[in-house]
Amino acid sequence: MPARTYDDLLRTLKKGEFPPALYLHGSAEILKDEAVQLIVGQALDAAARELNFEQRTIADLDPESLHTLLETLPMFGGRRVVVLRGIEGLKKKARLREVLIAALGRRHEDTLLILIESAPAESEKAKPDAELIELAYAVAANGLDPERTVRWLRHRAEASGVSFAEGAAEHLAEAVGHDLSALRSEIDKLSALGSEQAVTVEQVGDLVGIRQGETVSDWRTAVLEDDPARALRLLGPVLMQTGNSGVKLVSLLGTALVALGLARARYDRGDRGGRLVSSLFQALTQSRPFNVGDWKKETERWARVAPEWPGPRIQAALRAALAADQALKETRISDERGVVTDLVLTLAGSRAGGTDGAPVPARGRTPAGV
């Protein structure tokens, strides 16, 4: 079976349909947990949960106990819901895997089986289990797009008694990089305050330590819009924010430059205005990249600045970003602000470079007012 998105699962559940076997993989643990809560809430009433809901971890099971767990009939009819976590552990337990694969082949309609694979560590690039994708309803839980993230934030906040004033929810989502787990933590903090007043943009800034207009996204925008003075003014506050570093900034900028390369390629083939924005948005919808920001705003921005970024300039900018990344990762380098400053000035200088878009030397030039 093909891998599906979290929205595909929600649409299936909304119709009152339950996949006999659901395989959840991907990086968004919070979406996996919410899927379990939603299915259990719809499939079992409160009384049935005491008897017909079980949650186990692969590491704690042997072949016999797993077989018993999967073949047990529901108490008093109805259906059971069985959640198996740590599915990635099957890679090291061949006999357990055989038992599970056999059970998936039988597909008992009175037992809803939910298989949850833990999110891989940031340093890992784990692939979903190809066999489970074929045998179960597989869902890639890899987060929500930025617009959906804000809606998710408002909904979860409302359930916790928290409301947002205009722009506050958007700023909070932007400030934490649209990370659902981080947003849930911030909702808990706001809920603990017990205020009946709508949370303002200023209060969000105080809560997360990031004022509106001083996010990583604002810094990246200044670079792409050829505003080095603003980019350098923002660099200090942005680098002081928790979780930010020179390596992270250069990585985010590199992602934006790759996207800008796509925008310029489509601009060169004749796409303009709304047509260009639409094609870029469609590309984002298909690839669903991380760390891009608000898709609508970003695609509009890329389309707007594409005329100032010819292909050779983008390629030169990517080479400069790679060099900065390598410099930042060398243990001898301690001045990350200096490295990123040089990168900003180099990219700004590339606008005035030769016809090949090559950057001109930037060290020593600082825009007025910085």
Protein Blocks (a to p, Z undefined) as FASTA:
>chain_A
ZZddfklmmmmmmnopacfbacdedjblmlmmmmmmmmmmmmpcfklmmmmgccddfklp
cfklmmmmmmpcceeihidddddehklmmmmmmklmmmmmmmmmnopakbccdddddddd
fkbccdddfklmmmmccdddebjafklmmmmmmmmmmmnopacdehklmmmmmmnoopak
lmmmmmmmmmmnopabdcdfklmmmmnopaehiafklmmmmmmnopaklmmmmmmmmmmp
ghiafklmmmmmmmmmmmmmmmmmmmmnopacjllmmmmmmmmmmnopghkbjfklmmmm
mmmmmmmmcfklmmmmmmmmmmmmmmmmpmklmblmlmmmmmmmmmmmmmmmcfkopacd
fehpacehZZ
